[in-house]
Amino acid sequence: MGKVAAAGRDFRHWLVLFPRAVPAAIFLLTSAITALSVFAIERTEAEQHRAQLRQSAEEIGSALERRAAANTSYLRAGAALFATTDHVSQALFGRFVAELRLDSDFRGAEALGWAPLVARDDLPAQGRLFPPLAASQLYALPVTFIEPDTEHNRRAIGFDMFSEPVRRTAMEKAKVTGRPIASGMVLLIQPRKYGARGFLIYMPVFAEGPAGRHLKGFVYSPFYAAEFLASAIETHPAAGLAVRIYDGKPGPARLLAESSRSHGEGKAVRTQVVIAGRAWTLEVEAAKTGGLSTLSLVTLLFGLLVACLLMLLARLLTQQAIEDRAALDWLQEQIAIRNSLTRELNHRLKNTLANVLSIIALTSRRATDMGSFVEGLNGRIRALSATHDLLLNSDWGITPVRAVIEAELAPYAYEGGQAVTLSGPDVGLAPGDALSLGLAIHELATNAAKYGALGAPGGTVTVQWHRAAEGLVRIDWSEAGGPSVPAERGRGFGTDLIEKIVAHELGTPVDLRFEPGGVQCSLTVPVREPAEFVIRASRSERPD
């Protein structure tokens, strides 16, 4: 639990230190994880798709080989039959083809034909032959019989297959190996509307004679490559796939057939198949897919949603952490201020009690009877009380100079026609300085009411203040219109109070003059800035 709590504090600390970076980092991290997940899904699906393509290629290749194997079995049967007779007639060939009862396994082959070996001397008896025999050619292998007997197939009758290099190469290889051999890509003699590209499979027929075994001819089958490919892939679902077969290595010139043209370059696999002893390349290509898979899209959208929610949550936690930190700082500040205030109050209370004791001592020495003692003491205690009320109203913060002076002059401002004029800027005093100023103004006002301008009709009192220097305010008290002040007069209690107690508390000298026209007094009081004495701040004023 302790480690969890410590981790929580550390997280909140980082939130406060980096209020924008932490939510952004969480968003980027979640987005990166989502991107890696999408990449892994796409890679896995690509591998699966490639494996499916490879499987499709193997299945189609097997189907092609099965088609070719089925046809070569018919060719082997024909070779075995024709080897046992001296002459292959039209009737024998037709009966053989009819008895085969070719089924669907023979699909893809155009026909079944017979091409005997004819020596140059026997050619006139052979009939039509094309192309003409070359001077160096000792024999020909013309197409003699072909089934089914259609107008389309009859175009090949008389064609000397030994005259064409690709066919001749396949027949010579079949003669050597004694087994069915497929030719390379050729253009068939009987073209169809979808093209003439194809190949042939030759099976040699040998006869035994006095001189040994000799070649008698070839049983063969021509194939249209496109039809042969279609017969192989119809058993395999190749929707969306482009299937191509090449004679040997892939290349445009070697393309035998293709099931469909692909739109754009998609993913493709290649495999080799062997058709009657000849190597082909089979290519299976999937259509090009645009964009991401469904699972990747769902993962991407879900990841982005989670990233946004986490970033929003982190932002809310950041805001809450900042507010909590601000509230804690505010409370700590208020506690520190209140502790300072308590110490200040204790100090001021001691000073106030000392002032009260000094006032009592001075009043008792100056009083001639109990009545004057009570009256003087009562007025001065009331002056302290009035200033204390101002301090309480300001929460013992700053107290305006004007408020202190108005509180002490309020009883005299509208009595007997006297005029009291106050003027000066808005400046504030510390609690102790306000008490000292209030006591000084009280003594000046009491003196003016008894002996000066506030006690005579038409008398005026002018109090002006202004900033004298940085952190100081000068207050000038001036009386006029009152009784003339005698040149010789004794020191009174107010004079001692102002020049001793007030001057000591303010820390600055007091200039008190008894001019013939009235009392003149100048005090210099320290000024305090408001922020130093604010002990209560509303929650709305706290920093965000």
PyMOL commands that set and color helices and strands:
alter all, ss='L'
color gray80, all
select helices_A, chain A and resi 2-17+21-82+90-100+104-106+120-126+151-154+161-163+165-177+225-233+252-254+294-366+370-393+401-412+431-451+453-455+493-506+530-533+539-541
alter helices_A, ss='H'
color red, helices_A
select strands_A, chain A and resi 112-116+118-119+139-140+145-147+181-182+186-192+195-209+212-224+241-247+255-258+268-275+278-286+399-400+419-423+428-429+460-469+472-480+511-515+518-526
alter strands_A, ss='S'
color yellow, strands_A
deselect
rebuild
show_as cartoon
